[in-house]
Amino acid sequence: MPGYVKKILQCFQHAVPARQQDSPYPAPTRKYVAAVQDPLPEDTSNRINEKRVNIIQQVIGGVLYYA
């Protein structure tokens, strides 16, 4: 199935990043000694709507077919 990934990227209009991106977010800083036991900060991120959920399901479905 050569070219399948490129076809999926075109289908969902995914822009190629300017430089290689290995993770969608920066890694958390390491904590040592007592700071390890501090509670995690509260999640303040926005919830996704139904349209966004549908797009995510389509992308995952396309990639799972490839796998």
PDB file of N, H, CA, C and O in Angstrom:
ATOM      1  N   MET A   1       0.807  -1.177   0.000  1.00  0.00           N
ATOM      2  CA  MET A   1       0.000   0.000   0.000  1.00  0.00           C
ATOM      3  C   MET A   1       0.861   1.255   0.000  1.00  0.00           C
ATOM      4  O   MET A   1       0.717   2.115   0.870  1.00  0.00           O
ATOM      5  N   PRO A   2       1.741   1.356  -0.963  1.00  0.00           N
ATOM      6  CA  PRO A   2       2.586   2.549  -1.013  1.00  0.00           C
ATOM      7  C   PRO A   2       1.748   3.808  -1.242  1.00  0.00           C
ATOM      8  O   PRO A   2       0.807   3.805  -2.035  1.00  0.00           O
ATOM      9  N   GLY A   3       2.103   4.869  -0.543  1.00  0.00           N
ATOM     10  H   GLY A   3       2.867   4.871   0.102  1.00  0.00           H
ATOM     11  CA  GLY A   3       1.424   6.138  -0.696  1.00  0.00           C
ATOM     12  C   GLY A   3       0.154   6.287   0.128  1.00  0.00           C
ATOM     13  O   GLY A   3      -0.518   7.314   0.028  1.00  0.00           O
ATOM     14  N   TYR A   4      -0.197   5.287   0.945  1.00  0.00           N
ATOM     15  H   TYR A   4       0.349   4.453   1.026  1.00  0.00           H
ATOM     16  CA  TYR A   4      -1.443   5.332   1.710  1.00  0.00           C
ATOM     17  C   TYR A   4      -1.417   6.461   2.743  1.00  0.00           C
ATOM     18  O   TYR A   4      -2.400   7.185   2.898  1.00  0.00           O
ATOM     19  N   VAL A   5      -0.309   6.609   3.436  1.00  0.00           N
ATOM     20  H   VAL A   5       0.490   6.021   3.310  1.00  0.00           H
ATOM     21  CA  VAL A   5      -0.220   7.642   4.474  1.00  0.00           C
ATOM     22  C   VAL A   5      -0.313   9.027   3.843  1.00  0.00           C
ATOM     23  O   VAL A   5      -0.982   9.908   4.383  1.00  0.00           O
ATOM     24  N   LYS A   6       0.347   9.227   2.709  1.00  0.00           N
ATOM     25  H   LYS A   6       0.890   8.511   2.270  1.00  0.00           H
ATOM     26  CA  LYS A   6       0.262  10.518   2.024  1.00  0.00           C
ATOM     27  C   LYS A   6      -1.178  10.810   1.607  1.00  0.00           C
ATOM     28  O   LYS A   6      -1.633  11.952   1.673  1.00  0.00           O
ATOM     29  N   LYS A   7      -1.886   9.773   1.179  1.00  0.00           N
ATOM     30  H   LYS A   7      -1.517   8.846   1.125  1.00  0.00           H
ATOM     31  CA  LYS A   7      -3.279   9.941   0.775  1.00  0.00           C
ATOM     32  C   LYS A   7      -4.149  10.331   1.971  1.00  0.00           C
ATOM     33  O   LYS A   7      -5.028  11.183   1.842  1.00  0.00           O
ATOM     34  N   ILE A   8      -3.912   9.714   3.130  1.00  0.00           N
ATOM     35  H   ILE A   8      -3.198   9.022   3.234  1.00  0.00           H
ATOM     36  CA  ILE A   8      -4.658  10.044   4.341  1.00  0.00           C
ATOM     37  C   ILE A   8      -4.377  11.489   4.756  1.00  0.00           C
ATOM     38  O   ILE A   8      -5.294  12.221   5.127  1.00  0.00           O
ATOM     39  N   LEU A   9      -3.094  11.902   4.693  1.00  0.00           N
ATOM     40  H   LEU A   9      -2.348  11.308   4.391  1.00  0.00           H
ATOM     41  CA  LEU A   9      -2.738  13.269   5.060  1.00  0.00           C
ATOM     42  C   LEU A   9      -3.416  14.273   4.131  1.00  0.00           C
ATOM     43  O   LEU A   9      -3.870  15.324   4.584  1.00  0.00           O
ATOM     44  N   GLN A  10      -3.489  13.961   2.843  1.00  0.00           N
ATOM     45  H   GLN A  10      -3.120  13.107   2.475  1.00  0.00           H
ATOM     46  CA  GLN A  10      -4.170  14.834   1.890  1.00  0.00           C
ATOM     47  C   GLN A  10      -5.666  14.869   2.155  1.00  0.00           C
ATOM     48  O   GLN A  10      -6.282  15.933   2.088  1.00  0.00           O
ATOM     49  N   CYS A  11      -6.244  13.744   2.448  1.00  0.00           N
ATOM     50  H   CYS A  11      -5.744  12.880   2.502  1.00  0.00           H
ATOM     51  CA  CYS A  11      -7.679  13.642   2.673  1.00  0.00           C
ATOM     52  C   CYS A  11      -8.124  14.543   3.833  1.00  0.00           C
ATOM     53  O   CYS A  11      -9.177  15.177   3.760  1.00  0.00           O
ATOM     54  N   PHE A  12      -7.329  14.595   4.888  1.00  0.00           N
ATOM     55  H   PHE A  12      -6.474  14.080   4.948  1.00  0.00           H
ATOM     56  CA  PHE A  12      -7.685  15.391   6.057  1.00  0.00           C
ATOM     57  C   PHE A  12      -6.978  16.742   6.071  1.00  0.00           C
ATOM     58  O   PHE A  12      -7.016  17.445   7.081  1.00  0.00           O
ATOM     59  N   GLN A  13      -6.338  17.113   4.972  1.00  0.00           N
ATOM     60  H   GLN A  13      -6.308  16.542   4.152  1.00  0.00           H
ATOM     61  CA  GLN A  13      -5.692  18.414   4.790  1.00  0.00           C
ATOM     62  C   GLN A  13      -4.737  18.737   5.945  1.00  0.00           C
ATOM     63  O   GLN A  13      -4.787  19.823   6.524  1.00  0.00           O
ATOM     64  N   HIS A  14      -3.873  17.779   6.265  1.00  0.00           N
ATOM     65  H   HIS A  14      -3.832  16.897   5.795  1.00  0.00           H
ATOM     66  CA  HIS A  14      -2.904  17.947   7.352  1.00  0.00           C
ATOM     67  C   HIS A  14      -1.680  18.680   6.806  1.00  0.00           C
ATOM     68  O   HIS A  14      -1.043  18.213   5.862  1.00  0.00           O
ATOM     69  N   ALA A  15      -1.354  19.822   7.398  1.00  0.00           N
ATOM     70  H   ALA A  15      -1.872  20.201   8.165  1.00  0.00           H
ATOM     71  CA  ALA A  15      -0.185  20.587   6.981  1.00  0.00           C
ATOM     72  C   ALA A  15       1.079  19.945   7.563  1.00  0.00           C
ATOM     73  O   ALA A  15       1.102  19.548   8.728  1.00  0.00           O
ATOM     74  N   VAL A  16       2.108  19.852   6.753  1.00  0.00           N
ATOM     75  H   VAL A  16       2.088  20.174   5.807  1.00  0.00           H
ATOM     76  CA  VAL A  16       3.375  19.277   7.195  1.00  0.00           C
ATOM     77  C   VAL A  16       4.085  20.307   8.078  1.00  0.00           C
ATOM     78  O   VAL A  16       4.244  21.456   7.665  1.00  0.00           O
ATOM     79  N   PRO A  17       4.517  19.921   9.292  1.00  0.00           N
ATOM     80  CA  PRO A  17       5.199  20.882  10.161  1.00  0.00           C
ATOM     81  C   PRO A  17       6.545  21.309   9.577  1.00  0.00           C
ATOM     82  O   PRO A  17       7.159  20.567   8.810  1.00  0.00           O
ATOM     83  N   ALA A  18       6.999  22.509   9.945  1.00  0.00           N
ATOM     84  H   ALA A  18       6.500  23.112  10.569  1.00  0.00           H
ATOM     85  CA  ALA A  18       8.263  23.043   9.427  1.00  0.00           C
ATOM     86  C   ALA A  18       9.458  22.199   9.864  1.00  0.00           C
ATOM     87  O   ALA A  18      10.418  22.041   9.109  1.00  0.00           O
ATOM     88  N   ARG A  19       9.403  21.664  11.064  1.00  0.00           N
ATOM     89  H   ARG A  19       8.624  21.792  11.677  1.00  0.00           H
ATOM     90  CA  ARG A  19      10.479  20.773  11.530  1.00  0.00           C
ATOM     91  C   ARG A  19       9.853  19.543  12.170  1.00  0.00           C
ATOM     92  O   ARG A  19       8.671  19.549  12.515  1.00  0.00           O
ATOM     93  N   GLN A  20      10.643  18.494  12.327  1.00  0.00           N
ATOM     94  H   GLN A  20      11.603  18.489  12.047  1.00  0.00           H
ATOM     95  CA  GLN A  20      10.135  17.221  12.826  1.00  0.00           C
ATOM     96  C   GLN A  20       9.535  17.386  14.223  1.00  0.00           C
ATOM     97  O   GLN A  20      10.105  18.047  15.090  1.00  0.00           O
ATOM     98  N   GLN A  21       8.373  16.768  14.413  1.00  0.00           N
ATOM     99  H   GLN A  21       7.909  16.231  13.709  1.00  0.00           H
ATOM    100  CA  GLN A  21       7.674  16.863  15.692  1.00  0.00           C
ATOM    101  C   GLN A  21       7.419  15.446  16.197  1.00  0.00           C
ATOM    102  O   GLN A  21       6.639  14.700  15.606  1.00  0.00           O
ATOM    103  N   ASP A  22       8.083  15.079  17.295  1.00  0.00           N
ATOM    104  H   ASP A  22       8.717  15.685  17.775  1.00  0.00           H
ATOM    105  CA  ASP A  22       7.970  13.727  17.821  1.00  0.00           C
ATOM    106  C   ASP A  22       6.867  13.584  18.867  1.00  0.00           C
ATOM    107  O   ASP A  22       6.437  12.468  19.159  1.00  0.00           O
ATOM    108  N   SER A  23       6.410  14.689  19.429  1.00  0.00           N
ATOM    109  H   SER A  23       6.760  15.595  19.193  1.00  0.00           H
ATOM    110  CA  SER A  23       5.401  14.647  20.473  1.00  0.00           C
ATOM    111  C   SER A  23       4.464  15.841  20.306  1.00  0.00           C
ATOM    112  O   SER A  23       4.917  16.926  19.942  1.00  0.00           O
ATOM    113  N   PRO A  24       3.164  15.664  20.567  1.00  0.00           N
ATOM    114  CA  PRO A  24       2.246  16.783  20.403  1.00  0.00           C
ATOM    115  C   PRO A  24       2.334  17.833  21.512  1.00  0.00           C
ATOM    116  O   PRO A  24       1.699  18.882  21.410  1.00  0.00           O
ATOM    117  N   TYR A  25       3.099  17.575  22.557  1.00  0.00           N
ATOM    118  H   TYR A  25       3.615  16.722  22.640  1.00  0.00           H
ATOM    119  CA  TYR A  25       3.216  18.517  23.664  1.00  0.00           C
ATOM    120  C   TYR A  25       4.595  18.366  24.293  1.00  0.00           C
ATOM    121  O   TYR A  25       5.212  17.309  24.156  1.00  0.00           O
ATOM    122  N   PRO A  26       5.100  19.396  24.982  1.00  0.00           N
ATOM    123  CA  PRO A  26       6.413  19.282  25.616  1.00  0.00           C
ATOM    124  C   PRO A  26       6.387  18.300  26.793  1.00  0.00           C
ATOM    125  O   PRO A  26       5.373  18.160  27.477  1.00  0.00           O
ATOM    126  N   ALA A  27       7.484  17.645  27.009  1.00  0.00           N
ATOM    127  H   ALA A  27       8.307  17.759  26.453  1.00  0.00           H
ATOM    128  CA  ALA A  27       7.587  16.686  28.110  1.00  0.00           C
ATOM    129  C   ALA A  27       7.565  17.423  29.448  1.00  0.00           C
ATOM    130  O   ALA A  27       8.137  18.508  29.559  1.00  0.00           O
ATOM    131  N   PRO A  28       6.913  16.851  30.468  1.00  0.00           N
ATOM    132  CA  PRO A  28       6.899  17.512  31.779  1.00  0.00           C
ATOM    133  C   PRO A  28       8.292  17.502  32.406  1.00  0.00           C
ATOM    134  O   PRO A  28       9.093  16.599  32.164  1.00  0.00           O
ATOM    135  N   THR A  29       8.555  18.506  33.200  1.00  0.00           N
ATOM    136  H   THR A  29       7.905  19.239  33.397  1.00  0.00           H
ATOM    137  CA  THR A  29       9.857  18.570  33.862  1.00  0.00           C
ATOM    138  C   THR A  29       9.938  17.479  34.927  1.00  0.00           C
ATOM    139  O   THR A  29       8.921  17.071  35.489  1.00  0.00           O
ATOM    140  N   ARG A  30      11.138  17.019  35.194  1.00  0.00           N
ATOM    141  H   ARG A  30      11.963  17.350  34.737  1.00  0.00           H
ATOM    142  CA  ARG A  30      11.326  15.974  36.199  1.00  0.00           C
ATOM    143  C   ARG A  30      11.272  16.578  37.592  1.00  0.00           C
ATOM    144  O   ARG A  30      11.769  17.679  37.833  1.00  0.00           O
ATOM    145  N   LYS A  31      10.660  15.837  38.499  1.00  0.00           N
ATOM    146  H   LYS A  31      10.256  14.943  38.304  1.00  0.00           H
ATOM    147  CA  LYS A  31      10.553  16.289  39.887  1.00  0.00           C
ATOM    148  C   LYS A  31      11.316  15.306  40.768  1.00  0.00           C
ATOM    149  O   LYS A  31      11.288  14.098  40.532  1.00  0.00           O
ATOM    150  N   TYR A  32      11.984  15.821  41.764  1.00  0.00           N
ATOM    151  H   TYR A  32      12.007  16.802  41.956  1.00  0.00           H
ATOM    152  CA  TYR A  32      12.769  14.992  42.664  1.00  0.00           C
ATOM    153  C   TYR A  32      12.318  15.184  44.111  1.00  0.00           C
ATOM    154  O   TYR A  32      11.747  16.217  44.460  1.00  0.00           O
ATOM    155  N   VAL A  33      12.572  14.208  44.924  1.00  0.00           N
ATOM    156  H   VAL A  33      13.036  13.369  44.640  1.00  0.00           H
ATOM    157  CA  VAL A  33      12.353  14.185  46.371  1.00  0.00           C
ATOM    158  C   VAL A  33      10.890  14.465  46.711  1.00  0.00           C
ATOM    159  O   VAL A  33      10.019  13.738  46.233  1.00  0.00           O
ATOM    160  N   ALA A  34      10.583  15.478  47.508  1.00  0.00           N
ATOM    161  H   ALA A  34      11.290  16.068  47.896  1.00  0.00           H
ATOM    162  CA  ALA A  34       9.223  15.717  48.000  1.00  0.00           C
ATOM    163  C   ALA A  34       8.294  16.240  46.899  1.00  0.00           C
ATOM    164  O   ALA A  34       7.082  16.040  46.976  1.00  0.00           O
ATOM    165  N   ALA A  35       8.833  16.897  45.892  1.00  0.00           N
ATOM    166  H   ALA A  35       9.818  17.060  45.830  1.00  0.00           H
ATOM    167  CA  ALA A  35       8.005  17.464  44.824  1.00  0.00           C
ATOM    168  C   ALA A  35       7.299  16.376  44.015  1.00  0.00           C
ATOM    169  O   ALA A  35       6.309  16.655  43.338  1.00  0.00           O
ATOM    170  N   VAL A  36       7.794  15.146  44.078  1.00  0.00           N
ATOM    171  H   VAL A  36       8.597  14.919  44.628  1.00  0.00           H
ATOM    172  CA  VAL A  36       7.176  14.045  43.348  1.00  0.00           C
ATOM    173  C   VAL A  36       5.772  13.774  43.867  1.00  0.00           C
ATOM    174  O   VAL A  36       4.902  13.340  43.112  1.00  0.00           O
ATOM    175  N   GLN A  37       5.550  14.026  45.144  1.00  0.00           N
ATOM    176  H   GLN A  37       6.257  14.378  45.757  1.00  0.00           H
ATOM    177  CA  GLN A  37       4.263  13.726  45.766  1.00  0.00           C
ATOM    178  C   GLN A  37       3.248  14.865  45.646  1.00  0.00           C
ATOM    179  O   GLN A  37       2.121  14.728  46.122  1.00  0.00           O
ATOM    180  N   ASP A  38       3.619  15.980  45.024  1.00  0.00           N
ATOM    181  H   ASP A  38       4.534  16.091  44.637  1.00  0.00           H
ATOM    182  CA  ASP A  38       2.681  17.080  44.833  1.00  0.00           C
ATOM    183  C   ASP A  38       1.525  16.623  43.957  1.00  0.00           C
ATOM    184  O   ASP A  38       1.730  15.822  43.045  1.00  0.00           O
ATOM    185  N   PRO A  39       0.305  17.115  44.213  1.00  0.00           N
ATOM    186  CA  PRO A  39      -0.830  16.718  43.380  1.00  0.00           C
ATOM    187  C   PRO A  39      -0.702  17.286  41.965  1.00  0.00           C
ATOM    188  O   PRO A  39      -0.058  18.312  41.749  1.00  0.00           O
ATOM    189  N   LEU A  40      -1.320  16.608  41.021  1.00  0.00           N
ATOM    190  H   LEU A  40      -1.843  15.774  41.197  1.00  0.00           H
ATOM    191  CA  LEU A  40      -1.311  17.080  39.642  1.00  0.00           C
ATOM    192  C   LEU A  40      -2.192  18.324  39.524  1.00  0.00           C
ATOM    193  O   LEU A  40      -3.202  18.436  40.220  1.00  0.00           O
ATOM    194  N   PRO A  41      -1.816  19.259  38.648  1.00  0.00           N
ATOM    195  CA  PRO A  41      -2.663  20.442  38.483  1.00  0.00           C
ATOM    196  C   PRO A  41      -3.996  20.063  37.834  1.00  0.00           C
ATOM    197  O   PRO A  41      -4.082  19.076  37.102  1.00  0.00           O
ATOM    198  N   GLU A  42      -5.024  20.850  38.107  1.00  0.00           N
ATOM    199  H   GLU A  42      -4.954  21.652  38.701  1.00  0.00           H
ATOM    200  CA  GLU A  42      -6.351  20.579  37.573  1.00  0.00           C
ATOM    201  C   GLU A  42      -6.354  20.775  36.053  1.00  0.00           C
ATOM    202  O   GLU A  42      -5.702  21.681  35.535  1.00  0.00           O
ATOM    203  N   ASP A  43      -7.089  19.921  35.352  1.00  0.00           N
ATOM    204  H   ASP A  43      -7.618  19.184  35.773  1.00  0.00           H
ATOM    205  CA  ASP A  43      -7.179  20.002  33.894  1.00  0.00           C
ATOM    206  C   ASP A  43      -8.085  21.166  33.503  1.00  0.00           C
ATOM    207  O   ASP A  43      -9.278  21.157  33.805  1.00  0.00           O
ATOM    208  N   THR A  44      -7.520  22.159  32.834  1.00  0.00           N
ATOM    209  H   THR A  44      -6.551  22.166  32.588  1.00  0.00           H
ATOM    210  CA  THR A  44      -8.293  23.338  32.429  1.00  0.00           C
ATOM    211  C   THR A  44      -8.466  23.414  30.921  1.00  0.00           C
ATOM    212  O   THR A  44      -8.873  24.453  30.401  1.00  0.00           O
ATOM    213  N   SER A  45      -8.167  22.340  30.215  1.00  0.00           N
ATOM    214  H   SER A  45      -7.837  21.496  30.638  1.00  0.00           H
ATOM    215  CA  SER A  45      -8.279  22.363  28.758  1.00  0.00           C
ATOM    216  C   SER A  45      -9.742  22.383  28.326  1.00  0.00           C
ATOM    217  O   SER A  45     -10.622  21.902  29.041  1.00  0.00           O
ATOM    218  N   ASN A  46      -9.982  22.943  27.152  1.00  0.00           N
ATOM    219  H   ASN A  46      -9.267  23.333  26.572  1.00  0.00           H
ATOM    220  CA  ASN A  46     -11.338  23.025  26.615  1.00  0.00           C
ATOM    221  C   ASN A  46     -11.815  21.642  26.170  1.00  0.00           C
ATOM    222  O   ASN A  46     -11.025  20.822  25.701  1.00  0.00           O
ATOM    223  N   ARG A  47     -13.098  21.398  26.323  1.00  0.00           N
ATOM    224  H   ARG A  47     -13.740  22.064  26.704  1.00  0.00           H
ATOM    225  CA  ARG A  47     -13.696  20.145  25.857  1.00  0.00           C
ATOM    226  C   ARG A  47     -13.898  20.227  24.351  1.00  0.00           C
ATOM    227  O   ARG A  47     -14.085  21.314  23.804  1.00  0.00           O
ATOM    228  N   ILE A  48     -13.861  19.085  23.682  1.00  0.00           N
ATOM    229  H   ILE A  48     -13.709  18.202  24.126  1.00  0.00           H
ATOM    230  CA  ILE A  48     -14.059  19.095  22.242  1.00  0.00           C
ATOM    231  C   ILE A  48     -15.520  18.862  21.915  1.00  0.00           C
ATOM    232  O   ILE A  48     -16.231  18.167  22.641  1.00  0.00           O
ATOM    233  N   ASN A  49     -15.961  19.453  20.815  1.00  0.00           N
ATOM    234  H   ASN A  49     -15.384  20.018  20.225  1.00  0.00           H
ATOM    235  CA  ASN A  49     -17.368  19.329  20.428  1.00  0.00           C
ATOM    236  C   ASN A  49     -17.577  18.073  19.573  1.00  0.00           C
ATOM    237  O   ASN A  49     -16.620  17.373  19.241  1.00  0.00           O
ATOM    238  N   GLU A  50     -18.826  17.801  19.226  1.00  0.00           N
ATOM    239  H   GLU A  50     -19.603  18.370  19.496  1.00  0.00           H
ATOM    240  CA  GLU A  50     -19.175  16.583  18.490  1.00  0.00           C
ATOM    241  C   GLU A  50     -18.521  16.535  17.105  1.00  0.00           C
ATOM    242  O   GLU A  50     -18.113  15.467  16.650  1.00  0.00           O
ATOM    243  N   LYS A  51     -18.420  17.677  16.440  1.00  0.00           N
ATOM    244  H   LYS A  51     -18.752  18.545  16.809  1.00  0.00           H
ATOM    245  CA  LYS A  51     -17.804  17.710  15.107  1.00  0.00           C
ATOM    246  C   LYS A  51     -16.334  17.288  15.184  1.00  0.00           C
ATOM    247  O   LYS A  51     -15.861  16.511  14.354  1.00  0.00           O
ATOM    248  N   ARG A  52     -15.625  17.799  16.175  1.00  0.00           N
ATOM    249  H   ARG A  52     -16.009  18.430  16.849  1.00  0.00           H
ATOM    250  CA  ARG A  52     -14.209  17.458  16.358  1.00  0.00           C
ATOM    251  C   ARG A  52     -14.051  15.973  16.705  1.00  0.00           C
ATOM    252  O   ARG A  52     -13.127  15.319  16.222  1.00  0.00           O
ATOM    253  N   VAL A  53     -14.940  15.446  17.532  1.00  0.00           N
ATOM    254  H   VAL A  53     -15.691  15.977  17.924  1.00  0.00           H
ATOM    255  CA  VAL A  53     -14.896  14.021  17.883  1.00  0.00           C
ATOM    256  C   VAL A  53     -15.056  13.173  16.626  1.00  0.00           C
ATOM    257  O   VAL A  53     -14.359  12.174  16.453  1.00  0.00           O
ATOM    258  N   ASN A  54     -15.975  13.573  15.750  1.00  0.00           N
ATOM    259  H   ASN A  54     -16.542  14.385  15.890  1.00  0.00           H
ATOM    260  CA  ASN A  54     -16.206  12.833  14.510  1.00  0.00           C
ATOM    261  C   ASN A  54     -14.962  12.838  13.626  1.00  0.00           C
ATOM    262  O   ASN A  54     -14.619  11.809  13.045  1.00  0.00           O
ATOM    263  N   ILE A  55     -14.283  13.979  13.514  1.00  0.00           N
ATOM    264  H   ILE A  55     -14.562  14.815  13.986  1.00  0.00           H
ATOM    265  CA  ILE A  55     -13.064  14.067  12.697  1.00  0.00           C
ATOM    266  C   ILE A  55     -11.975  13.174  13.287  1.00  0.00           C
ATOM    267  O   ILE A  55     -11.286  12.472  12.547  1.00  0.00           O
ATOM    268  N   ILE A  56     -11.812  13.192  14.596  1.00  0.00           N
ATOM    269  H   ILE A  56     -12.372  13.762  15.198  1.00  0.00           H
ATOM    270  CA  ILE A  56     -10.799  12.347  15.247  1.00  0.00           C
ATOM    271  C   ILE A  56     -11.087  10.875  14.989  1.00  0.00           C
ATOM    272  O   ILE A  56     -10.164  10.104  14.725  1.00  0.00           O
ATOM    273  N   GLN A  57     -12.357  10.472  15.064  1.00  0.00           N
ATOM    274  H   GLN A  57     -13.106  11.098  15.279  1.00  0.00           H
ATOM    275  CA  GLN A  57     -12.730   9.084  14.808  1.00  0.00           C
ATOM    276  C   GLN A  57     -12.434   8.692  13.360  1.00  0.00           C
ATOM    277  O   GLN A  57     -12.009   7.565  13.106  1.00  0.00           O
ATOM    278  N   GLN A  58     -12.649   9.595  12.413  1.00  0.00           N
ATOM    279  H   GLN A  58     -12.994  10.511  12.620  1.00  0.00           H
ATOM    280  CA  GLN A  58     -12.362   9.308  11.010  1.00  0.00           C
ATOM    281  C   GLN A  58     -10.865   9.116  10.774  1.00  0.00           C
ATOM    282  O   GLN A  58     -10.453   8.199  10.065  1.00  0.00           O
ATOM    283  N   VAL A  59     -10.058   9.990  11.376  1.00  0.00           N
ATOM    284  H   VAL A  59     -10.393  10.735  11.952  1.00  0.00           H
ATOM    285  CA  VAL A  59      -8.603   9.878  11.212  1.00  0.00           C
ATOM    286  C   VAL A  59      -8.101   8.566  11.804  1.00  0.00           C
ATOM    287  O   VAL A  59      -7.322   7.856  11.167  1.00  0.00           O
ATOM    288  N   ILE A  60      -8.538   8.241  13.009  1.00  0.00           N
ATOM    289  H   ILE A  60      -9.171   8.818  13.526  1.00  0.00           H
ATOM    290  CA  ILE A  60      -8.100   7.003  13.661  1.00  0.00           C
ATOM    291  C   ILE A  60      -8.559   5.788  12.860  1.00  0.00           C
ATOM    292  O   ILE A  60      -7.813   4.821  12.709  1.00  0.00           O
ATOM    293  N   GLY A  61      -9.785   5.841  12.348  1.00  0.00           N
ATOM    294  H   GLY A  61     -10.391   6.627  12.471  1.00  0.00           H
ATOM    295  CA  GLY A  61     -10.283   4.740  11.522  1.00  0.00           C
ATOM    296  C   GLY A  61      -9.437   4.527  10.276  1.00  0.00           C
ATOM    297  O   GLY A  61      -9.150   3.388   9.906  1.00  0.00           O
ATOM    298  N   GLY A  62      -9.036   5.612   9.629  1.00  0.00           N
ATOM    299  H   GLY A  62      -9.269   6.537   9.930  1.00  0.00           H
ATOM    300  CA  GLY A  62      -8.192   5.514   8.435  1.00  0.00           C
ATOM    301  C   GLY A  62      -6.832   4.926   8.733  1.00  0.00           C
ATOM    302  O   GLY A  62      -6.313   4.116   7.964  1.00  0.00           O
ATOM    303  N   VAL A  63      -6.251   5.336   9.858  1.00  0.00           N
ATOM    304  H   VAL A  63      -6.673   5.994  10.483  1.00  0.00           H
ATOM    305  CA  VAL A  63      -4.927   4.838  10.228  1.00  0.00           C
ATOM    306  C   VAL A  63      -5.022   3.375  10.695  1.00  0.00           C
ATOM    307  O   VAL A  63      -4.122   2.584  10.413  1.00  0.00           O
ATOM    308  N   LEU A  64      -6.080   3.014  11.391  1.00  0.00           N
ATOM    309  H   LEU A  64      -6.811   3.656  11.620  1.00  0.00           H
ATOM    310  CA  LEU A  64      -6.237   1.626  11.826  1.00  0.00           C
ATOM    311  C   LEU A  64      -6.391   0.696  10.635  1.00  0.00           C
ATOM    312  O   LEU A  64      -5.915  -0.438  10.675  1.00  0.00           O
ATOM    313  N   TYR A  65      -7.047   1.154   9.576  1.00  0.00           N
ATOM    314  H   TYR A  65      -7.434   2.076   9.544  1.00  0.00           H
ATOM    315  CA  TYR A  65      -7.159   0.335   8.363  1.00  0.00           C
ATOM    316  C   TYR A  65      -5.772   0.040   7.800  1.00  0.00           C
ATOM    317  O   TYR A  65      -5.502  -1.073   7.349  1.00  0.00           O
ATOM    318  N   TYR A  66      -4.902   1.034   7.831  1.00  0.00           N
ATOM    319  H   TYR A  66      -5.122   1.938   8.197  1.00  0.00           H
ATOM    320  CA  TYR A  66      -3.529   0.869   7.348  1.00  0.00           C
ATOM    321  C   TYR A  66      -2.768  -0.126   8.213  1.00  0.00           C
ATOM    322  O   TYR A  66      -1.994  -0.934   7.700  1.00  0.00           O
ATOM    323  N   ALA A  67      -2.987  -0.071   9.529  1.00  0.00           N
ATOM    324  H   ALA A  67      -3.616   0.586   9.946  1.00  0.00           H
ATOM    325  CA  ALA A  67      -2.247  -0.941  10.455  1.00  0.00           C
ATOM    326  C   ALA A  67      -2.713  -2.372  10.257  1.00  0.00           C
ATOM    327  O   ALA A  67      -2.226  -3.279  10.932  1.00  0.00           O
TER     328      ALA A  67
END
